[in-house]
Amino acid sequence: MRRFKFFFCFIRISLIITLTKSEFPCFTNSIISCRCNSDESLVTCVENRPSNEAFIDWSTFSSAGHRFHLFKFINFTHLTSNTFANFTSTVLSLGQFEFTFINCIDRVEENTFQILNFYSDTRITLIFESPRNFQLANYAFSRLEYREIMISGIQNDNPPYQLNLKAFDNTQIYQLSISNSPEFHFISNGSSSMNITHLKLKNCSLTNIDLLLDSLSTFILDIDLSSNKLNHIPSFMQFLTLKDIDLSANLFENVKSNIFTNLTQLNRINLSHNQIKHIAPDAFLGLTKLSTLVLHDNRLTSLETITVHNEVTSFLYPLVPTLTTLHLSNNLLHDFKPIRNLSSLNSLQMCCNKIKILNENSFENAHKLETVDLSCNHIELIHPMAFNGTILLDLDLSSNSFSSLETTKHVINDHFHLKNQTSSFLDTLQSTLIVLSLENCTNLLELNWFVLTKLRRLSILKLSGISKTDKFWSLQSGDGPVVSLDHRLLDVRISLYNIRFDNNDYCLSKSVFRIFNRSTLNVDENHPCNCFIFMLKKKIGAVHHPICLSNQSIVQELTEDCMNIDLFCLSVVNSTTIPSTQSSSSTVRTSTKTSSTASKLTTMSSSQSSSTKISTVTVTAGSTKTSSISRLTTTNAPTTLRTIIKDDGKWKTVLAITIPLTAVAIIAAGTSIFIVKRWKKKNSKESFEMLTGFENLLARK
C-alpha cells in the first residue's frame, strides 16, 4: 500500500514540475500580467486594474524561444491601437492568431487591430465573450481580413443595444457570428459595406434586419437568423449566390408569393418553429436547386390551396423535380396528397400530425423515397399498396392506432367462390426495408411475424411498448397457421423495451426465433429473470443486459428451474391423442400423476408462477379379447414449471421400474395363456380318447 502511495506522489510531483516548466510568466507591467503555456501555445493576460490607457508595450514580451498563436485577455475594459504596440516585433506568426476577450469590454476604438495587417497571410479570429457595453467606434475592426469574428452574450447596461455597422466597414469576414445577446438594433454612421461569406445572428431578439441586409455585399453563401423576433420574411433577392437560409424560431405566420425570387442557387430553407398557417402557391417559384425544405413545428392544416379559379394547387408543385428532403412534423395536417408527386423526394418527416388513413398509392410517383417518419399520428388503416413504388429503407410508424399489419378483403376466385385474401402494406417493401419501427402502437392486437419474415433486408425492428396480447407471437401465413421457412434471416436487432415476458413467452416464441435465429434482443435492464430471459440470454444485447443475470445465485436457480422447459412447453403449446392399439393380455394398469403443488420461480425483482395443464398417461391391458388403450389425456390440474422440474427424478425412476415390470407381466401373461391353452388341448384329447375307448367297449359287449 505504501508503494502505491509513493508511486502516486511521484506522479503528482512530476506533473507539477512539468506544468511549471511549460507555464511561465512572460510579460508583466503595472497594468497587466501575462503567463505563457508553451505546450498549448497560449498566452493568458489579466488586467490588474481598470485603465483607459490600455497601452501595452509588447517589446518586453519574453517568449523563451516558443511561438504562440492563442491569446486570452481577461477583464480588459478598453481596447485601442496601443493595446498591441510593438506586437509584431516580438510575436512571430504560426499562420493563425486567435484573440479571445473575456468579460468587461466596454469600448473598442478605431483601428484597434490595424497593426495586425503586418501578418498578411495569417488567419485572424476575434472572440468576444460576455462584453459589457461593447461600444464600437467607426472602423473599429479597420480594413482587415478575418477568418471569424464571434460575439456572444453582450451585457448592455442600457438596452436596447445599438450595433454600429460602420465598425465593420470594408472588412473581409469569412464568418460573423453574434449570439445570445439582448434585444438590439443596427445603426450606421454613414453607409457601410461588409464582405461576409457566412452570417449568423442567433437569439438576439431582432425585429428588423433591413439595414444589415443593405450593408452586405451581394456575395454571401448562407444567412442564419434563427431564434429572433422577426414577424415578416425580408427580401433576399439581391443575394444571388445564397445557398442556405435559416429563419427558424421566429414569428412568421405566412410565406408570401415570390419572396425568394432570383435565388437560383438556394438549396436549403429552414422555416421551422414559426407560426406559419399559409404558404402561397408560388412562394418557392424559381428555386431550381432547392433540395431541402424544413417546415416542422408550424400550424399548417393543409398542403393545398384553392385558387380564385377554384383550382387545387400546392406550394410544393414548383419543387417536384428538385426537392429531396421535406420536414413537416408537428403541424396540423390531415393528409399529404401533393407529396405523391415529388419524384425526387428521398426523406419525408411527418411525425405528430393528424393523419388517419394511408390510401392506395399514397406515394405514387415518389420512386426515390427511402425514409418515412409517420410516427405519432392517428393512423388507423394502411392500404396494402400504400407504399407501392417506393424504395423505403427506413419506416417509422410508431405511436399510431392501427390494430394489425395485415388487411383482409373478400375476393371471388376462379370457381366463383367467395374467399378471404390477406395482404400487408409491408409486402411491397420486401426487398428494400432495413429499419421498421412499431414502438408504442398500443392498438396493435396481432403481430404476425410471418409478415416480418418476408422482409429480406430487415436488420432493425423496434417493438418497444406495444401491447403483449395472446397473438403477440403469431406466425401465420395467409392461407393457414402452419409456417415452414427454409431460409434464415440475417442478424436482426429487435427492441422489446417496456414489455414484460414470462415462461409462456419462451414457449410461444420458439417457432419465431427458429426463423429469426441470429437476432439480438434488447430488453429492459430491470426485467425480472425467468426462463424467457435465461434461455434467450445469448440473444440479449450486452448494452442493456438484465441486471438479475449478473446475480450468480439467481442464475444457478434458473439453471435448475429451466432444465426441462421444453417439457413445460409441450403442455403450453400442444394437446395430443395417441391412437389405440389391440392386444390380448392380462390386465395391467399403470397411472402416473404429477402433483399440482403451487411453486414459484423467484427472481431478484419479482416472482412469477405459471399455471398450465399436465398430462396423465393410463395404460389398460385386458385378458382374452380385451383391447389395450393407450391414451394421452389432458387434465385440468394446475401445475407450474417448478413442480414439473422438482418431480423430474421421481417420474424417471417410476418409468425405469414400471416399464420392465410391465414387459415381464405381459410376457408372463402370454406364457400363462399359452400353458393354459396347451393344458386344455391335452385334457380335451385325453377325454376324447377315454370316451372313444368306452364306446368301443360297449360295442364289443
C-alpha positions in Angstrom: 0.0 0.0 0.0 2.9 2.4 0.8 4.4 1.6 -2.5 1.2 2.7 -4.3 1.1 5.9 -2.3 4.7 6.6 -3.1 4.0 6.0 -6.8 1.1 8.4 -6.9 3.0 11.0 -5.0 5.8 10.7 -7.5 3.4 11.1 -10.4 1.9 14.3 -8.9 5.3 15.8 -8.3 6.3 15.0 -11.9 3.1 16.7 -13.2 3.7 19.8 -11.1 7.2 20.0 -12.4 6.1 19.5 -16.0 3.4 22.2 -15.7 5.8 24.5 -14.0 8.2 24.1 -16.9 5.5 24.5 -19.6 3.9 27.6 -17.9 6.0 30.7 -17.0 5.5 34.4 -16.6 6.3 36.1 -19.9 5.1 39.7 -19.6 4.3 42.0 -16.6 3.8 45.7 -16.0 1.7 47.9 -13.8 -1.5 47.3 -15.8 -1.3 43.6 -16.9 0.4 40.4 -16.2 0.8 37.5 -18.6 1.7 33.9 -18.3 2.7 31.7 -21.2 2.0 28.0 -21.7 4.3 26.6 -24.3 2.5 23.2 -24.5 -0.7 24.9 -25.6 0.9 27.9 -27.4 -1.3 30.0 -25.1 -0.7 33.4 -23.6 -3.1 34.5 -20.8 -3.2 38.1 -19.8 -5.1 39.6 -17.0 -5.7 43.3 -16.5 -4.8 44.0 -12.9 -6.7 47.3 -12.6 -9.1 49.1 -15.0 -7.4 51.5 -17.3 -8.5 53.7 -20.2 -4.9 54.0 -21.5 -4.7 50.3 -22.5 -1.1 50.9 -23.5 0.8 47.6 -23.7 4.4 47.6 -24.9 4.9 44.1 -26.2 8.7 44.8 -26.8 9.4 43.4 -23.4 7.4 40.2 -24.1 9.6 37.1 -23.5 8.6 34.1 -25.5 11.6 32.0 -24.4 12.0 30.7 -27.9 8.4 29.5 -28.3 5.8 30.6 -30.8 2.3 31.4 -29.6 -1.0 31.8 -31.5 -3.6 31.8 -28.8 -4.1 34.9 -26.7 -6.6 35.4 -23.9 -7.4 38.8 -22.4 -9.4 38.7 -19.2 -11.1 41.7 -17.6 -9.9 44.2 -20.2 -12.2 47.2 -20.4 -10.8 49.4 -23.2 -9.1 48.4 -26.5 -7.2 50.8 -28.6 -4.4 50.7 -31.2 -2.0 51.0 -28.3 -3.1 47.6 -26.9 -0.9 45.9 -29.5 2.0 48.3 -29.6 5.2 46.6 -30.8 3.3 43.3 -31.0 4.7 42.5 -34.5 8.3 42.9 -33.4 8.2 40.2 -30.7 5.4 37.8 -31.6 6.1 35.5 -34.6 3.3 34.2 -36.7 2.3 30.5 -36.9 -0.1 31.1 -39.7 -3.0 31.9 -37.4 -3.9 34.1 -34.4 -6.9 33.7 -32.1 -7.6 36.6 -29.7 -10.2 35.9 -27.0 -11.5 38.8 -24.8 -13.4 37.6 -21.8 -15.7 40.0 -19.8 -15.7 43.7 -19.3 -15.1 45.1 -22.8 -16.7 48.5 -22.8 -15.3 50.1 -25.9 -13.3 49.2 -29.0 -11.6 52.2 -30.5 -10.9 52.9 -34.2 -8.2 50.9 -35.9 -7.6 48.8 -32.8 -6.4 45.8 -34.8 -4.8 47.6 -37.7 -1.3 46.6 -36.7 -2.2 43.0 -37.4 -2.1 43.9 -41.1 1.6 43.1 -40.8 0.6 39.4 -40.8 -0.7 39.4 -44.4 -1.0 35.6 -44.8 -2.2 34.9 -41.3 -5.8 33.9 -40.4 -7.1 36.0 -37.6 -10.0 35.1 -35.3 -11.5 37.5 -32.7 -13.8 36.2 -29.9 -15.7 38.4 -27.5 -17.3 36.5 -24.6 -19.7 38.5 -22.4 -18.6 42.0 -23.3 -20.2 44.6 -21.1 -21.3 47.6 -23.1 -19.3 46.9 -26.3 -19.4 50.3 -27.9 -17.8 50.1 -31.3 -16.2 53.1 -32.9 -16.2 53.6 -36.7 -13.6 51.3 -38.3 -13.1 49.6 -35.0 -12.1 46.4 -36.9 -10.3 48.5 -39.5 -9.8 47.3 -43.0 -8.6 43.7 -42.3 -9.4 40.2 -43.4 -10.7 38.0 -40.6 -11.3 34.3 -40.6 -14.1 34.8 -37.9 -15.5 37.3 -35.5 -17.6 35.9 -32.7 -19.6 38.0 -30.3 -21.7 36.3 -27.6 -23.6 37.4 -24.5 -23.4 41.2 -24.8 -24.1 42.6 -21.3 -25.6 46.0 -22.1 -26.5 48.3 -19.2 -28.9 50.4 -21.3 -30.9 48.3 -23.7 -31.6 48.1 -26.5 -28.1 47.7 -27.6 -27.0 49.5 -30.8 -24.6 47.7 -33.0 -22.6 50.1 -35.2 -22.3 48.6 -38.7 -19.7 51.2 -39.6 -17.2 49.4 -37.3 -17.1 46.6 -39.9 -16.9 48.8 -43.0 -14.7 47.5 -45.7 -13.7 44.4 -43.8 -13.4 40.9 -45.2 -15.0 38.4 -42.7 -15.4 34.8 -43.6 -17.9 34.3 -40.8 -19.6 36.8 -38.5 -21.4 35.3 -35.5 -23.4 37.2 -33.0 -25.5 35.2 -30.5 -27.3 35.1 -27.1 -27.5 38.8 -26.7 -30.4 41.0 -25.6 -32.6 43.0 -27.9 -30.6 45.3 -30.2 -30.9 47.1 -33.5 -28.4 48.2 -36.1 -27.1 51.7 -36.6 -24.7 53.0 -39.2 -22.8 56.3 -39.1 -22.9 56.7 -42.9 -23.1 54.0 -45.5 -21.1 50.8 -44.9 -20.1 47.8 -46.9 -19.3 44.4 -45.3 -18.0 41.5 -47.2 -19.3 38.5 -45.2 -19.4 34.9 -46.5 -21.3 33.3 -43.6 -23.6 35.4 -41.3 -25.1 34.1 -38.1 -27.3 36.2 -35.9 -28.9 33.8 -33.4 -31.0 34.5 -30.3 -30.6 38.2 -30.4 -34.3 39.3 -30.3 -34.0 41.1 -33.6 -37.2 42.6 -35.0 -35.7 44.2 -38.2 -32.6 43.5 -40.2 -33.2 45.6 -43.3 -30.3 48.0 -42.6 -28.0 45.0 -42.1 -29.0 43.4 -45.4 -28.5 46.7 -47.2 -24.9 46.8 -45.8 -23.9 43.3 -47.0 -22.2 42.6 -50.3 -24.1 40.6 -52.7 -21.7 37.6 -52.4 -22.8 35.6 -49.4 -23.4 31.9 -49.0 -25.6 31.5 -46.0 -27.6 33.5 -43.6 -28.8 32.3 -40.2 -31.4 34.5 -38.4 -32.9 31.8 -36.2 -34.3 32.4 -32.7 -35.2 36.1 -33.2 -38.5 38.1 -33.2 -38.9 38.7 -36.9 -42.6 38.8 -38.0 -42.1 39.1 -41.7 -39.6 37.4 -44.1 -37.2 40.0 -45.5 -36.3 40.1 -49.2 -33.1 38.3 -50.1 -33.4 38.7 -53.9 -30.1 40.6 -54.2 -28.1 37.7 -52.9 -27.8 35.6 -56.0 -25.1 33.3 -54.5 -27.1 32.4 -51.4 -27.3 28.7 -50.7 -28.8 28.4 -47.2 -31.3 30.4 -45.3 -32.3 29.6 -41.7 -35.3 31.6 -40.4 -36.4 29.1 -37.8 -37.8 30.1 -34.4 -39.2 33.5 -35.4 -42.8 34.8 -35.5 -43.8 34.3 -39.2 -47.5 33.4 -39.9 -47.4 33.2 -43.6 -45.0 32.9 -46.6 -45.8 35.4 -49.4 -45.5 34.9 -53.1 -42.1 35.2 -54.8 -40.4 36.1 -51.5 -37.3 34.0 -52.6 -37.3 35.2 -56.2 -33.9 35.1 -58.1 -32.3 32.7 -55.5 -31.5 30.1 -58.1 -28.5 28.7 -56.1 -30.6 28.2 -52.9 -30.7 24.6 -51.8 -32.0 24.8 -48.3 -34.7 26.8 -46.4 -35.4 26.3 -42.7 -38.8 27.9 -41.6 -39.4 25.6 -38.6 -40.6 26.6 -35.2 -42.7 29.5 -36.5 -46.5 30.1 -36.6 -47.0 29.6 -40.3 -50.6 28.8 -41.3 -50.4 29.6 -45.0 -47.8 29.3 -47.8 -48.6 31.0 -51.1 -48.6 28.5 -54.1 -45.7 30.4 -55.8 -43.7 31.2 -52.7 -40.9 28.9 -53.9 -41.3 29.6 -57.6 -38.0 29.7 -59.5 -35.9 27.8 -56.8 -34.5 25.4 -59.3 -31.9 23.9 -56.9 -33.9 23.8 -53.7 -33.4 20.3 -52.2 -34.3 20.7 -48.5 -37.4 22.4 -47.1 -37.9 22.4 -43.3 -41.4 23.3 -42.1 -41.8 21.3 -38.9 -43.4 22.9 -35.8 -45.8 25.2 -37.5 -49.6 25.5 -37.9 -50.2 24.1 -41.4 -53.5 22.4 -41.8 -53.2 21.6 -45.5 -50.5 21.4 -48.2 -53.0 22.5 -50.8 -54.6 25.9 -51.7 -57.7 26.6 -53.7 -57.2 29.4 -56.2 -59.6 32.1 -57.3 -60.4 29.9 -60.3 -61.4 27.1 -57.9 -58.4 25.0 -58.8 -56.4 23.0 -56.3 -52.7 23.7 -56.2 -49.8 23.5 -53.7 -46.6 25.3 -52.8 -44.9 22.0 -53.4 -45.6 21.7 -57.1 -42.8 24.1 -58.2 -40.4 21.8 -56.2 -41.4 18.5 -57.8 -38.2 17.9 -59.7 -35.7 19.1 -57.1 -36.9 18.5 -53.5 -35.2 15.6 -51.8 -35.8 16.3 -48.1 -39.1 17.5 -46.6 -39.8 18.1 -42.9 -43.4 18.6 -41.9 -43.6 17.2 -38.4 -45.6 18.8 -35.6 -48.2 20.5 -37.8 -52.0 20.0 -38.1 -52.1 18.1 -41.4 -54.8 15.6 -42.1 -53.5 14.4 -45.5 -50.5 14.9 -47.7 -51.7 14.4 -51.3 -49.2 16.7 -53.1 -46.3 14.6 -51.7 -47.1 11.7 -54.0 -45.9 13.8 -57.0 -42.4 14.6 -55.5 -40.4 12.5 -57.9 -37.0 13.3 -56.3 -38.1 13.0 -52.7 -35.7 10.9 -50.6 -36.7 11.7 -47.0 -40.1 12.6 -45.5 -40.6 13.6 -41.9 -44.3 13.9 -40.9 -44.4 12.9 -37.3 -47.0 14.3 -34.9 -49.8 15.4 -37.3 -53.4 14.2 -37.6 -53.2 11.7 -40.4 -55.7 8.8 -40.1 -55.5 6.8 -43.3 -52.8 5.9 -45.7 -54.6 5.3 -49.0 -53.6 3.3 -52.0 -50.5 4.7 -53.8 -50.0 7.5 -51.3 -46.5 7.9 -52.7 -47.4 7.1 -56.2 -44.6 8.9 -58.0 -42.1 9.2 -55.1 -39.9 6.4 -56.6 -36.7 7.6 -54.8 -38.3 7.7 -51.3 -36.1 5.9 -48.8 -37.0 7.3 -45.3 -40.5 8.0 -44.0 -41.4 9.0 -40.4 -45.2 8.9 -39.8 -44.9 8.3 -36.1 -47.3 9.9 -33.5 -50.2 10.4 -35.9 -53.7 8.8 -35.7 -53.3 6.2 -38.4 -56.0 3.5 -38.2 -55.8 2.0 -41.6 -53.0 1.4 -44.1 -53.8 0.2 -47.6 -51.7 -2.8 -48.7 -50.5 -0.7 -51.7 -49.8 2.5 -49.6 -46.0 2.3 -50.1 -46.1 0.8 -53.6 -43.4 2.2 -55.9 -41.1 3.4 -53.2 -37.7 2.0 -52.2 -38.1 2.5 -48.4 -35.2 1.7 -46.2 -36.5 3.2 -43.0 -40.1 3.3 -42.0 -41.3 4.7 -38.7 -45.0 4.0 -37.8 -44.6 4.1 -34.0 -47.3 5.5 -31.8 -50.2 5.0 -34.2 -53.6 3.4 -33.9 -53.7 0.5 -36.4 -54.5 -2.9 -35.0 -52.8 -5.2 -37.5 -50.0 -5.4 -40.0 -52.4 -7.0 -42.4 -55.7 -6.3 -44.2 -58.3 -8.9 -45.2 -60.7 -8.5 -48.0 -63.3 -10.7 -49.7 -62.5 -11.8 -53.3 -64.1 -14.2 -55.8 -61.8 -17.0 -57.0 -61.8 -18.7 -60.4 -64.6 -21.0 -59.3 -66.7 -18.0 -58.3 -66.4 -18.8 -54.6 -66.0 -16.1 -52.0 -62.6 -16.2 -50.4 -60.7 -14.1 -47.8 -57.5 -12.6 -49.1 -54.9 -11.3 -46.6 -52.1 -8.9 -47.5 -49.9 -6.4 -45.8 -48.6 -2.9 -46.5 -45.1 -4.4 -45.9 -45.4 -6.8 -48.8 -44.3 -4.1 -51.3 -41.2 -3.4 -49.2 -39.8 -7.0 -49.0 -36.6 -6.3 -50.9 -35.8 -2.9 -49.5 -36.8 -2.2 -45.9 -34.0 -2.3 -43.3 -35.4 -0.4 -40.3 -39.0 -0.8 -39.1 -40.4 0.9 -36.0 -43.7 -0.1 -34.5 -43.0 1.2 -31.0 -45.9 2.2 -28.7 -48.5 1.0 -31.1 -50.8 0.0 -28.2 -53.7 -0.9 -30.5 -51.6 -3.5 -32.4 -53.6 -6.5 -31.2 -52.0 -9.0 -33.6 -48.3 -9.2 -34.5 -47.9 -11.7 -37.3 -44.2 -12.5 -37.5 -44.8 -14.3 -40.8 -45.2 -10.8 -42.5 -41.8 -9.8 -41.0 -40.0 -12.9 -42.2 -40.6 -11.7 -45.8 -38.5 -8.6 -45.2 -35.3 -9.9 -46.6 -33.1 -7.0 -45.6 -34.6 -6.2 -42.2 -31.9 -5.5 -39.6 -33.6 -3.3 -37.0 -37.0 -4.0 -35.6 -38.4 -1.7 -32.9 -41.3 -3.2 -31.0 -40.9 -1.5 -27.6 -44.0 -0.5 -25.7 -46.6 -2.4 -27.8 -49.3 -4.4 -26.1 -48.5 -8.1 -25.5 -51.7 -9.9 -26.4 -52.3 -13.6 -27.0 -51.4 -13.0 -30.6 -48.1 -11.4 -29.9 -46.1 -14.4 -31.2 -48.4 -15.2 -34.1 -46.8 -16.9 -37.0 -49.4 -17.5 -39.7 -49.2 -17.4 -43.5 -52.2 -16.0 -45.4 -53.7 -19.5 -46.0 -53.2 -21.1 -42.6 -51.4 -21.3 -39.3 -48.6 -23.6 -40.3 -45.4 -21.9 -41.5 -42.2 -23.6 -42.5 -39.4 -21.5 -43.9 -36.2 -22.9 -45.2 -34.3 -19.6 -45.3 -32.9 -17.9 -42.2 -32.8 -14.1 -41.8 -29.7 -12.1 -41.2 -28.9 -10.6 -37.9 -31.9 -8.5 -36.7 -31.8 -6.3 -33.7 -35.2 -6.4 -32.0 -36.1 -3.8 -29.4 -38.5 -5.1 -26.8 -38.3 -2.4 -24.1 -41.3 -1.8 -21.7 -42.7 -5.3 -22.3 -42.8 -8.0 -19.6 -42.3 -11.6 -20.7 -42.8 -14.8 -18.8 -42.1 -18.6 -19.2 -45.1 -19.0 -21.6 -43.5 -16.4 -23.9 -40.4 -18.6 -24.3 -42.6 -21.5 -25.4 -44.7 -19.4 -27.8 -41.7 -17.6 -29.3 -39.6 -20.7 -30.1 -41.1 -21.0 -33.6 -40.4 -17.3 -34.2 -36.8 -17.5 -33.1 -36.2 -20.6 -35.2 -36.6 -18.3 -38.1 -35.0 -15.2 -36.5 -32.3 -17.4 -35.3 -29.5 -14.8 -35.4 -31.4 -12.0 -33.9 -30.3 -9.8 -31.0 -32.9 -8.8 -28.3 -32.9 -5.6 -26.3 -35.0 -5.8 -23.1 -35.2 -3.6 -20.0 -32.3 -3.8 -17.6 -34.8 -4.3 -14.7 -36.7 -7.1 -16.4 -37.4 -9.9 -13.9 -35.5 -13.1 -14.6 -37.4 -16.1 -15.8 -36.9 -18.9 -18.4 -37.6 -16.5 -21.3 -34.7 -14.3 -20.2 -32.5 -17.2 -19.1 -33.0 -19.4 -22.2 -32.6 -16.5 -24.6 -29.7 -14.8 -22.7 -27.3 -15.4 -25.6 -29.6 -13.3 -27.8 -30.0 -10.4 -25.4 -27.8 -7.5 -26.2 -24.9 -6.7 -23.9 -25.7 -2.9 -23.7 -28.9 -3.4 -21.6 -28.3 -6.9 -20.2 -30.8 -7.7 -17.4 -29.3 -6.9 -14.0 -30.6 -10.1 -12.5 -28.4 -12.2 -14.8 -25.4 -10.8 -13.0 -26.5 -12.5 -9.8 -24.9 -15.9 -9.7 -27.4 -17.4 -7.2 -30.3 -16.4 -9.5 -28.5 -17.9 -12.5 -27.9 -21.1 -10.6 -31.5 -21.3 -9.6 -32.7 -20.6 -13.2 -30.3 -23.3 -14.4 -32.2 -25.8 -12.3 -35.7 -24.4 -12.9 -35.4 -24.2 -16.7 -33.7 -27.6 -17.1 -36.8 -29.1 -18.6 -38.6 -26.1 -20.0 -39.3 -28.0 -23.2 -41.5 -30.4 -21.3 -43.4 -27.4 -19.8 -43.7 -26.0 -23.4 -45.5 -29.2 -24.5 -48.2 -28.6 -22.1 -48.5 -24.9 -23.1 -48.5 -25.4 -26.8 -49.9 -28.9 -27.6 -52.6 -31.4 -26.6 -52.0 -34.7 -28.4 -54.0 -38.0 -28.7 -52.2 -41.3 -29.4 -54.3 -43.8 -31.5 -55.4 -47.1 -29.7 -53.8 -50.5 -30.4 -55.2 -54.0 -29.9 -53.6 -56.9 -27.9 -54.6 -59.8 -25.8 -53.1 -59.8 -22.3 -53.9 -59.9 -18.7 -54.9 -56.6 -17.1 -52.1 -54.2 -16.2 -52.9 -50.6 -15.2 -50.2 -48.0 -14.6 -51.0 -44.5 -13.7 -48.6 -41.7 -13.1 -49.7 -38.4 -11.9 -47.8 -35.2 -11.3 -48.7 -33.3 -8.1 -50.3 -29.9 -8.6 -48.5 -28.0 -5.9 -48.1 -24.3 -6.5 -44.4 -23.4 -6.5 -42.9 -20.2 -8.0 -39.9 -19.0 -9.9 -38.3 -16.5 -7.7 -36.3 -13.7 -9.2 -34.3 -10.7 -7.9 -37.0 -8.2 -8.7 -40.2 -10.2 -8.7 -41.7 -13.7 -8.6 -43.7 -15.3 -11.3 -45.8 -18.5 -11.4 -47.1 -20.3 -14.5 -50.2 -22.4 -14.3 -50.9 -25.0 -17.0 -52.3 -28.4 -17.8 -50.4 -31.6 -17.2 -50.9 -35.0 -18.9 -51.9 -38.3 -17.2 -51.0 -41.5 -19.0 -53.2 -44.5 -18.5 -52.4 -48.0 -19.9 -55.0 -50.8 -19.7 -54.4 -54.4 -20.8 -57.4 -56.8 -20.9 -57.5 -60.6 -20.9 -58.7 -62.8 -23.7 -60.0 -60.4 -26.4 -59.9 -57.2 -24.4 -58.2 -54.3 -26.3 -55.5 -52.3 -24.7 -56.0 -48.5 -24.9 -53.1 -46.1 -24.5 -54.3 -42.5 -24.4 -52.6 -39.2 -23.6 -55.3 -37.2 -21.9 -55.2 -33.6 -20.6 -56.4 -32.9 -17.1 -57.2 -29.6 -15.5 -54.7 -29.9 -12.6 -52.8 -26.6 -12.4 -49.1 -27.4 -12.4 -46.1 -25.0 -12.5 -42.8 -25.4 -14.3 -41.1 -25.7 -11.0 -43.3 -28.6 -10.0 -42.6 -30.5 -13.1 -38.9 -30.0 -12.7 -38.9 -31.0 -9.0 -40.7 -34.2 -9.9 -38.2 -34.9 -12.7 -36.2 -37.5 -10.8 -39.3 -39.3 -9.5 -41.1 -39.9 -12.8 -37.8 -41.1 -14.3 -37.5 -43.6 -11.5 -41.1 -44.7 -11.8 -40.7 -45.2 -15.6 -37.5 -47.1 -15.1 -39.2 -49.6 -12.8 -42.6 -49.7 -14.4 -41.5 -50.4 -18.0 -39.5 -53.6 -17.2 -42.2 -54.8 -14.8 -44.9 -54.2 -17.4 -42.9 -56.2 -20.0 -42.3 -59.0 -17.6 -46.0 -59.0 -16.7 -47.0 -59.1 -20.4 -44.6 -62.0 -21.1 -45.8 -63.9 -18.0 -49.4 -63.3 -19.0 -48.7 -64.6 -22.6 -46.9 -67.6 -21.2 -49.7 -68.4 -18.8 -52.3 -68.2 -21.6 -50.1 -70.4 -23.8 -49.8 -73.0 -21.0 -53.5 -72.9 -20.2 -54.4 -73.4 -23.8 -51.9 -76.4 -24.1 -53.3 -77.9 -21.0 -56.9 -77.5 -22.2 -56.0 -79.1 -25.5 -54.3 -82.0 -23.8 -57.2 -82.6 -21.5 -59.6 -82.5 -24.4 -57.6 -85.1 -26.3 -57.4 -87.4 -23.3 -61.2 -87.1 -22.7 -61.8 -87.8 -26.3 -59.7 -91.0 -26.2 -61.4 -92.2 -23.0 -64.8 -91.6 -24.5 -63.8 -93.5 -27.7 -62.4 -96.4 -25.7 -65.6 -96.6 -23.6 -67.8 -96.6 -26.7 -65.7 -99.4 -28.3 -66.0 -101.5 -25.1 -69.8 -101.1 -25.1 -69.9 -102.1 -28.7 -68.0 -105.4 -28.1 -70.3 -106.3 -25.3 
